[in-house]
Amino acid sequence: MSVRTARKLRSNLTDAETRLWSRLRRKQIDGWRFRRQAPIGSYVVDFVCFDAKLVIEVDGGQHADSRTDASRTTFLEGRGYAVLRFWNNDVLGNTDAVVETIQSALRKAGGYPPPAR
């Protein structure tokens, strides 16, 4: 997908994506930097920490049993990314637990964020 598509998606976040972005932006989780709606190959991922190679996807009900999501995950994992998927209702109803799961994955990925730029 193009950078233009990613930019358009950034301006149309779902409520769950907006809620999670408010907790990920500005290096709020142990200093790790996330980008939202970032292109990786032919895909645009909801959130990514390039330094930790961690992708976070926030999915609605239309993603249940999605073959497209499975192929996307396979593609990303093949490039060394870990992929975390959360349902919209989990992000909206239990944001703290979602953030704790992300924080745990970041610690596994590298333990500490890269030095400040």
SEPALO-15391 format. One record per residue (C-alpha): residue in three letters; x, y, z. Coordinates in steps of 0.1 Angstrom, whole numbers, padded with zeros to 4 digits, always signed. Example, Ala and Ser with C-alpha at 12.3 -4.5 7.8 and 13.67 -1.06 7.14 Angstrom:
BEGIN
ALA+0123-0045+0078;SER+0137-0011+0071;
//
This chain:
BEGIN
MET+0000+0000+0000;SER+0011+0035-0006;VAL+0021+0062+0019;ARG-0010+0081+0007;THR-0032+0053+0018;ALA-0015+0052+0052;ARG-0020+0089+0057;LYS-0057+0086+0049;LEU-0061+0058+0074;ARG-0043+0079+0101;SER-0071+0105+0098;ASN-0098+0078+0101;LEU-0089+0058+0133;THR-0116+0038+0150;ASP-0125+0046+0186;ALA-0104+0016+0198;GLU-0074+0027+0177;THR-0078+0063+0191;ARG-0079+0050+0226;LEU-0048+0028+0222;TRP-0029+0055+0203;SER-0035+0078+0233;ARG-0015+0053+0254;LEU+0012+0045+0228;ARG+0021+0079+0214;ARG+0050+0101+0227;LYS+0070+0071+0240;GLN+0047+0065+0270;ILE+0055+0028+0273;ASP+0090+0026+0287;GLY+0103+0051+0261;TRP+0094+0029+0230;ARG+0084+0049+0199;PHE+0053+0037+0180;ARG+0040+0048+0146;ARG+0003+0044+0136;GLN-0010+0033+0103;ALA+0025+0026+0090;PRO+0032+0008+0057;ILE+0052-0025+0058;GLY+0056-0041+0024;SER+0021-0041+0008;TYR+0003-0038+0041;VAL-0006-0009+0064;VAL-0004-0020+0101;ASP-0024-0003+0128;PHE+0007+0004+0151;VAL+0043-0006+0149;CYS+0074-0002+0170;PHE+0102-0006+0144;ASP+0130-0007+0170;ALA+0113-0037+0188;LYS+0099-0051+0156;LEU+0064-0053+0172;VAL+0032-0048+0153;ILE-0001-0042+0170;GLU-0034-0048+0152;VAL-0068-0037+0166;ASP-0096-0057+0150;GLY-0133-0055+0149;GLY-0158-0083+0143;GLN-0152-0084+0106;HIS-0117-0098+0113;ALA-0130-0130+0129;ASP-0115-0160+0110;SER-0100-0137+0084;ARG-0076-0155+0059;THR-0063-0121+0050;ASP-0052-0114+0085;ALA-0035-0148+0087;SER-0015-0141+0055;ARG-0006-0106+0068;THR+0006-0121+0100;THR+0027-0147+0082;PHE+0042-0120+0060;LEU+0051-0098+0090;GLU+0065-0127+0111;GLY+0086-0137+0081;ARG+0102-0103+0083;GLY+0110-0107+0120;TYR+0080-0089+0134;ALA+0060-0101+0164;VAL+0023-0094+0159;LEU-0002-0088+0187;ARG-0039-0087+0179;PHE-0065-0072+0201;TRP-0103-0070+0197;ASN-0118-0035+0197;ASN-0139-0043+0227;ASP-0108-0054+0247;VAL-0091-0022+0239;LEU-0121-0001+0248;GLY-0131-0021+0279;ASN-0098-0030+0294;THR-0071-0007+0280;ASP-0048-0011+0310;ALA-0046-0049+0304;VAL-0039-0044+0267;VAL-0011-0019+0275;GLU+0004-0043+0300;THR+0004-0071+0273;ILE+0022-0047+0249;GLN+0047-0037+0276;SER+0055-0074+0283;ALA+0060-0080+0246;LEU+0084-0050+0244;ARG+0104-0063+0273;LYS+0107-0097+0256;ALA+0117-0080+0223;GLY+0147-0061+0237;GLY+0142-0052+0273;TYR+0151-0015+0269;PRO+0142+0011+0244;PRO+0169+0024+0221;PRO+0187+0056+0232;ALA+0169+0089+0228;ARG+0173+0104+0193;
//
